[in-house]
C-alpha cells in the first residue's frame, strides 16, 4: 500500500505566481464582463471623438490662418494699388505716410509697413513705420529675391520679437518692377482664436466622449452584461443544486422569431435546467444518490471500489483514491453545513477528470476513485486541489479547512476490498491521533 500524506497548501508556488501570470489571472478572472466590454468601448469612443475633434480643429486652424494671411496680402495689395495709382514711390513720401497711418488705424494687428522703391543704387526703403529703416539699401540677396518675385507672397516670420504674417506685394509700372510693399501683421489675434478654439474643442470632446461612452455603456449593460450576469448567477445556483432558478427575459410577442444570441442562450439555459432537474429526479430512483451533494453514496462507493480493484488485479493496472474531508463544520448551522458540503463537492468534481467518480462516504468526507492512475499521479491531483482550496474556504465567514489525502495500489499489489477499506479506517485513526 502506497500513500501520500497531506502537506499544507503552499502559499508561494513559484511556477504560477509570477507577476505576468498574476496580472493575466487578475484581468481574466478578477474583472467582470461588464468592465471587459466597457473599457475597450470607452477607449474606442475616446479615440474616435478625439480624432474627429483633432481633424476639425486642424481644419479650422488652417482656415483662420488663411484668413489672416489673406488679410496681410490684402493690405499689401491695397498699398501697392494706391502707390501705382498716385505714382509717388519716390517723390511723395508724405502722402504715402498718410496712407500708411490710415491703414495702421484701421488694422490694429499691423506691426510694420515698409515700402521699397527701385532706384539706380538698388532697392531702397522709401517709407516705413520704423523711421530708422528709411533710406536703408537692400542687400544683394534681398534684391535678388525681389527681382524674382512673381506676385503676392506671404510667409510667417518673426517681426519685432513676435510671430507675424509677412506679405510681399510687388509694385509694377507696366511690366517693370518699381518697388515692393512689405506688411507685417501680428498673429497674436490668430493665436487667441486658436486658444479659444482649443478650449472649446477640448470641452466638446469631453462632452462628446461622455455622451457616446455613456450611451454605449448603458446599451451594452442592457443588452449584454446584465443578461450574462443573471446567467452567471443562475448557473452558480444550479451548480449548488438549486433548480428553481430561472432567468427572466422581457415579454415576447408569440410568433416572433428569436434571433438574439443572448436570448437564445437564456432560453437554452432555462430548458437545460429543467432537463437536468428532471433527470436527477429519475436518477435518484435508479441509483442511490446522496440527497445533499448529489454525489454517489457510500454503498455505491464500496461497489465501485471493488469493481476497480478487481480490474486492477486482472489487467495489472494501478488504482488510486482521493479523500477530501471538510473540517470545521460540526457545531455550525445546518444550512451552513449544507452549503459548505455542496460547495466542496462541486469543487472536488470540477478538479478531477471525467473518468474519475466522486462519492460522499461520510458526514463530512468525500472520496474519488481514480481508475488506472498510479499513486504519484493521485498525489499530483491532490496537490493541485490543495492549491485551489482557498476558492472554497474563502467563501465562508466561519473557519473551514479542506484536508485532502491521496493513496493507491500498484498493478502488482493484490488487495481486496476489505484491505482497501482498512486503509480508510487507519487514516481515520491517524487523524484522530
Phi, psi and omega in degrees: 000124180249134180229160174229103183287147185299137170248155183294145181299128180281132180277342184236092177262103190301330186286338187237004185243025174294158183301314177300319180295318179295322180294315178298318180295319180295320180290317185288317187250336184267002180242135181289158178300325180302314181285329176297329178272317188290317183300309177299322180296318179294322178296319178295317178299318179297317180295318181294310181296319179297318180295316179297318179295320180296316179297318180295318180295316179299319180295315180293322178300317178295322180294317179296317177300321179294322179297313181290326175296317180294326178296316179297318178298319182296318179297316179297321179292323180296316179295319180298318180295318179298319180295317181295325181287322185265345175055050181237042184299314186251343192247347184233055184295333179295316177294323178296319179296323179296318177297320180296320179297322178297319179293322178297321179290329182281320182244104181292340184278355179289126178269316186203144173233130181229134177246123180254132178245146178275121179236179179295331179277346182132199180276120187240139177289115183271316181214150180196150174290345174257101185302335183290344182268346182296131182087001181282135182266133181289148179286168180299321180296314180295320179299320179296323179294317180298318183293333181268359184292130182261338182184198181295130179230153178212136177219161175265120181222177177263133179223122180054041175081010179222161179283141182208154169278124178249115181254134178248124179234115179290147175252120186248147170235098190071237178260000184266141176276116182250355179176177179219137174257130179240124181237126174253120179241128184297144175264011182298318179296319177297320178296324178296318176298319179299316180296318179296318177297321180301313179295319180296317179290325177296315178296318178297323179295318179296314180297316179298319178297316181295318180293311181292313180297318178296319178298314179296323179301309183290326178294312179296322180296319182285323187271324189244296193292323181293312176298320179295321177298318177296321177297318180297317178295318179294321178297319177297322178294319179294322178298332176270014176066035172256100186265006179276352183287146177210132179275124182271145174238157174302151181301143181240135177292131179305137180095349178283121180293141180265102179253347179289125185295323180294318177297320176299317179298318179296315179300315180295323180295314180299320178294317180298320179298317179295319180295316180299317180298317180296318180294322180295321178298321179290322180295326178298332178282330184266321183235140181282112179248156175286131185291331185277308187263342185080002178277168173294152183269183185295323180297316179292329176299316179299318181296312183291324178296320178296321178296315181293322178294323178294318177298319180297319179293323185282316186258004176058051175234153184285159175224134181232162178224153171239140177237126178243122179245132180264110181260147179102003182272325179304133181093348178276164179298146182305320181292326176291321177297316180298315181298319180292319179294317179296317180294320178295320179294321177297316177299318181296313181295316184292339182269002182243175179281168178292331183280349180275138182248135185248142183226155167257113188253354179202178184303315184237024185227137177241155178220151178228135175263125180251095183291145176054039181236123178289167184295326179292327175293321176295323179296321178296316179297319179296317180295321178298318178294321180298321182299327183254014181298331180295341175299334179264310187295333182283353184276350188243147181281341178259156184291125178231137179233136175257113178259122186239127178237153177231150177199171181181178182227132182285169183293342181264355182274133175263109184227138178264172179297318180297322178294321179294317179292333178296330178298321178295319179296318179294323177296323178296319179296319178297319181293320180292323179291000000 
